[in-house]
Amino acid sequence: MTDMRDELRTLFADFAGRAADGIWSAPGRVNLIGEHTDYNDGFVLPFAIDRRALVALGARDDGTLRVASTFSDEVVEVPLGDLPAAQAAGTLGGWSAYPLGVAWALAQFGADLTAVPGIDLLIDSNVPVGAGLSSSAAIESAVGLALNEVWRLGLPRETLARVGQRAENDVVGAPTGIMDQSASLLSRRDAAVFLDCRSLESRVVPLGFAAAGLTIAVIDTHVTHAHASGGYGERRASCEEGARALGVAALRDLSVDDLDRARDLLDDVTFRRVRHVVTEDQRVLDTVRLLETEGPTAIGELLDASHRSLRDDFEVSVPELDLAVETALENGAIGARMTGGGFGGSAIALVPIDGLSRLQVAVDGAFAEHGFAAPETFSVRPSDGALREH
């Protein structure tokens, strides 16, 4: 991180012609369990990881928002006062839709874009893109935290999570829930965030991985996904259809005991989508209970069951994710599952720290044997949420 900060300072000076006013960062996240429950008003249990997006920022006196990144040669300039019209016209797109979308969304939560200073903003990140680790929310959360401070808006972190979600939904066009931004903004070291996505109430749940000699291995399949594409939206629409047919505001309002009634009322596909969400909510509650009573060695079967449900009922897994999970379980993992929205991205495995190398070798071999592109396997530590670095 120190090297990234130093490099970003130098690059910002080249970009803006002056030193940055500050550097802010926000992490990507792993969702330990609770997949596709967030937009159904349910429960999730993510934690921030030790890979982060960084934002260097400097105020301007001309009312212009000028954004650049280390992963594109493009520099985008928009007068702040023009952002609402640009969003309405649908002309905000590409990578710059994330920072520009956050600025636009802050206006929806009270910022007067005609009264705040213009901004030069430069983004860097070491959160893998397309890996299901929420690289987008890391950018949104870092930008939101930075603009909130520089513009002196005084918004609490819970509201900044809603700002990031609004940017993702209305500007980027991805119909995601609020989990990713909440994890990026609210996380604490060595803990997960147990989030009720309806009330937005949250509490920190100690994970105890290190004390138990365990780590989370991320197996990035390098199969790319895009949440703005059809599969994610179709799943969300199926969930909404199921809730309407069952007479509830959201699938959160159902329990496992309601599934027999749901089977009678719904077509097979919609029923299976509903069954995943309802049982996944229960698995989140069970995981929190076990972490607090028995510790992390007791949660393996819940992780395994989550993957089976995502694979068979929600149908968002892919062969590479299934192979990663299967190989992990055959090579010492306590539990494993795909993480993120699906259709690619990463699997996670809860493994003994001294078994990580064995897992990496086994996964590499299995992928090669099946003719899949080489994956990347690395461990992550539960880390602090967004903060000012300098």
CORKA-V560114 format. One record per pair of residues at least 12 apart in sequence whose C-alpha atoms are under 7 Angstrom apart, sorted by the first residue. I is the first residue (numbers start at 1). J is the second residue. Records with the same first field share a line. If there is no record, write none. Layout:
I: J  J
//
This chain:
8: 56
12: 56  122
16: 120
20: 56  57  58
21: 57  58
22: 56  57  390
23: 54  55  56  57  388  389  390
24: 54  55  56  142  146  387  388  389
25: 52  53  54  55  142  386  387  388  389
26: 52  53  54  138  139  141  142  184  385  386  387
27: 48  49  50  51  52  53  138  184  385  386
28: 48  49  51  52  127  133  134  135  137  138  184
29: 46  47  48  49  133  134  180  183  184
30: 46  47  48  49  133  339
31: 45  46  47  339  340
32: 45  46
33: 45  46  284  303
34: 280  281  284
35: 340
36: 277  341
37: 277  281
38: 177  178  179  197
39: 176  177
40: 250  251  252
41: 197  198  250  252
42: 196  197  198  252  281
43: 195  196  197  281  284
44: 179  194  195  196  284
45: 192  193  194  195  284
46: 183  192  193
47: 183  187  191  192  193  382
48: 183  184  187  382  383  384  385
49: 380  381  382  383
50: 380  381  382  383
51: 126  127
52: 125  126  127  138
53: 124  125  126  127  138  139  142
54: 123  124  125  142
55: 121  122  123  124  142  143
56: 121  122  123
57: 119  120  121  122
58: 119  120  121
59: 117  118  119  120
60: 117  118  119  120
61: 117  118
62: 118
63: 79  80  117  118
64: 77  78  79  80  118  119
65: 77  78  79  80  118  119  120
66: 78  119  120  121
67: 120  121  122
68: 121  122  123
69: 122  123  124
70: 123  124
80: 113  114
81: 113  114
83: 104
84: 104
87: 171
92: 171
93: 172
97: 171  172
98: 140  167  172
99: 140  143
101: 167  171
102: 140  144  163  164  167
105: 163  166  167
106: 163
111: 153
116: 151
130: 224  225  345
131: 220  222  224  345  346
132: 339  340  341  345  346
133: 340
134: 180
137: 164  180  181  184
138: 184
140: 164
141: 164  181  184  185  386
142: 386
144: 160
157: 185
158: 182
161: 178  181  182  185
162: 178
164: 181
165: 177  178  181
173: 228
174: 227  228
175: 228  233
178: 197
184: 385  386
185: 385  386
186: 385
187: 383  384  385
188: 383  384  385
189: 382  383  384
190: 206  207  208  382  383
191: 204  205  206  207  382
192: 204  205  206  207
193: 205
207: 291  296
208: 295  296
209: 296
213: 352  353
214: 350  351  352  353
215: 350  351  352  353  379
216: 348  349  350  351  379  380
217: 348  349  350  351  377  378  379  380
218: 346  347  348  349  377  378  379
219: 324  346  347  348  375  376  377  378
220: 345  346  347  375  376  377
221: 320  321  344  345  346  375  376
222: 345  375
223: 344  345
224: 344  345
225: 343  344  345
238: 270  273
239: 273  274
242: 270  274
246: 262
251: 278
252: 278
254: 278
255: 278
256: 278  279
259: 275
272: 313  314
273: 313  314
276: 309  310  313  314
280: 306
283: 302
287: 299  302
297: 334
300: 334  335
301: 335
303: 335  336  337
304: 335  336  337
306: 337
307: 337  338
316: 342  343
317: 342  343  344
318: 343  344
321: 338  344  346  347
324: 347  363
325: 337  347
327: 362  363
328: 349  359
331: 359
332: 351  355
333: 349  350  351
334: 350  351
335: 349  350
336: 348  349  350
337: 349
360: 377
//
